Amino acid sequence: MKVLVPVKRVVDANVKVRVRQDGSGVELANVKMAINPFDEIAVEEAVRLKEAGRASEVIAVSCGTAASQDTLRTALAIGADRAILVETDVELQPLAVARLLAAIVAREQPQLAILGKQAIDDDCNQTGQMLAALLDWPQATAVSQVSMAAPDGGAIEVVREIDGGIERLELRLPAVLTADLRLNEPRFVSLPNLMKSKKKPLETLPAAELGADIAPRWTTLKVAEPPQRQPGVRVDDVATLMARLRDEAGVL
Ligand code: AMP
């Protein structure tokens, strides 16, 4: 079973994001970028499936500018076998990415696509669902466990964390999964593995060759900093807390 893992280059989760002066977006100049954390988890899961003998090949794919090669190298260092950069300078929105990925699926014929449940820059949480819809494949979103058992009649078993419990699903393959935070803890990418990843194949495909309509569907009107929070105060006892909540915050 081939596994496709789409990975997005985003601002590193440890960077404090700053809004551009003109409110047109967030500052990206000289900012540390990294693989989207949920995608790192998705790559780790695909590599574990391979190590467990359930997957034959793990292919990482990223859509964006040439800078996304770094993100693909991280995926290769975790253990992906090869990588595809779908290169474009167009600002990609989820439907555009889903269309490009659907074209890659048609080319590569994977049995499973594991995406992150959301990209931490746009927080859209849409691409996996749109990809499943375009392919007409079953989907399980926010997956927290994937069964490593031997393939059974072309199906895969997963667990999802839902309000008030867990949901266990069996999906007919091919299928789309999106990875939640608790799915696994990605391995540490060692320097030797990072060096070795430079020797793994990384193919670049111009997005225009895939024939997908990737034109943006929305325009960002304004991005603003969240309102500053007032600093907290300590009170001496519960009675004072209750009085202040009643008299000043008006919540009692
Ligand atoms: P989103 O719908 O934007 O929150 O993204 C959900 C998931 O779709 C991400 O975690 C990635 O797995 C995938 N994805 C989004 N954008 C890209 C991209 N430009 N290239 C590859 N994968 C992407």
Boltz pocket constraint, residues with backbone or C-beta under 6 A from the ligand:
constraints:
  - pocket:
      binder: B
      contacts: [[A, 6], [A, 7], [A, 8], [A, 9], [A, 36], [A, 38], [A, 39], [A, 61], [A, 62], [A, 63], [A, 64], [A, 92], [A, 94], [A, 97], [A, 114], [A, 115], [A, 116], [A, 117], [A, 118], [A, 119], [A, 120], [A, 122], [A, 123], [A, 124], [A, 125], [A, 126], [A, 127], [A, 128]]
      max_distance: 6.0
